[in-house]
Amino acid sequence: QVQLVESGGGLVQAGGSLRLSCAASGRTFTSYAMGWFRQAPGKEREFVAAMTWNGGSTRYADSVKGRFTISRDNAKNTVYLQMNSLKPEDTAVYYCAADRLPRFGGVVTTIGDDYDYWGQGTQVTVST
């Protein structure tokens, strides 16, 4: 069992930056791929970024590519999402998630239902 706790959300002006953290419990964290998703009011949950257990493969949504960076520190059981050049449309609740199944080809999945564990979410609000 893995428990995930996000932090680092808040209110920021457009063009600003935030770094989200997701602290994981459980010794098997280091073997899981990790992902970030977000859900804005009235919208479906969407994929943001993901990384394999060793950082060998990453993937980003087109809407955040070049602005967001996912990273992880397995020694600290933590995954991060650095968000730069934030836009009002980035406003959402951000969730981290863990995928315990190794994927064919060592790639990450962008499908939320493939992830087994989820955090409670952290609110990010970007003002104009």
Solvent accessible surface area in square Angstrom, and as a share of the most:
residue,aa,sasa,rsa
1,Q,172,0.76
2,V,5,0.03
3,Q,121,0.54
4,L,10,0.05
5,V,87,0.50
6,E,7,0.03
7,S,61,0.39
8,G,38,0.36
9,G,30,0.29
10,G,30,0.29
11,L,131,0.65
12,V,25,0.14
13,Q,131,0.58
14,A,49,0.38
15,G,55,0.53
16,G,21,0.20
17,S,57,0.37
18,L,34,0.17
19,R,133,0.49
20,L,0,0.00
21,S,25,0.16
22,C,0,0.00
23,A,52,0.41
24,A,11,0.09
25,S,54,0.35
26,G,31,0.30
27,R,234,0.85
28,T,69,0.40
29,F,0,0.00
30,T,51,0.30
31,S,69,0.44
32,Y,20,0.08
33,A,13,0.10
34,M,0,0.00
35,G,0,0.00
36,W,0,0.00
37,F,3,0.01
38,R,14,0.05
39,Q,73,0.33
40,A,23,0.18
41,P,117,0.74
42,G,91,0.87
43,K,138,0.58
44,E,151,0.68
45,R,98,0.36
46,E,78,0.35
47,F,26,0.11
48,V,0,0.00
49,A,0,0.00
50,A,0,0.00
51,M,17,0.08
52,T,12,0.07
53,W,131,0.46
54,N,90,0.46
55,G,31,0.30
56,G,66,0.63
57,S,30,0.19
58,T,60,0.35
59,R,131,0.48
60,Y,45,0.17
61,A,22,0.17
62,D,124,0.64
63,S,62,0.40
64,V,0,0.00
65,K,118,0.50
66,G,81,0.78
67,R,32,0.12
68,F,5,0.02
69,T,73,0.43
70,I,4,0.02
71,S,46,0.29
72,R,36,0.13
73,D,44,0.23
74,N,44,0.23
75,A,100,0.78
76,K,140,0.59
77,N,39,0.20
78,T,15,0.09
79,V,0,0.00
80,Y,31,0.12
81,L,0,0.00
82,Q,57,0.25
83,M,0,0.00
84,N,60,0.31
85,S,58,0.37
86,L,2,0.01
87,K,83,0.35
88,P,51,0.32
89,E,121,0.54
90,D,0,0.00
91,T,33,0.19
92,A,2,0.02
93,V,41,0.24
94,Y,0,0.00
95,Y,51,0.19
96,C,0,0.00
97,A,0,0.00
98,A,0,0.00
99,D,1,0.01
100,R,121,0.44
101,L,89,0.44
102,P,127,0.80
103,R,67,0.24
104,F,201,0.84
105,G,66,0.64
106,G,46,0.44
107,V,80,0.46
108,V,5,0.03
109,T,14,0.08
110,T,41,0.24
111,I,106,0.54
112,G,11,0.10
113,D,124,0.64
114,D,40,0.21
115,Y,10,0.04
116,D,56,0.29
117,Y,37,0.14
118,W,78,0.27
119,G,10,0.10
120,Q,112,0.50
121,G,12,0.12
122,T,19,0.11
123,Q,87,0.39
124,V,0,0.00
125,T,48,0.28
126,V,7,0.04
127,S,41,0.26
128,T,144,0.84
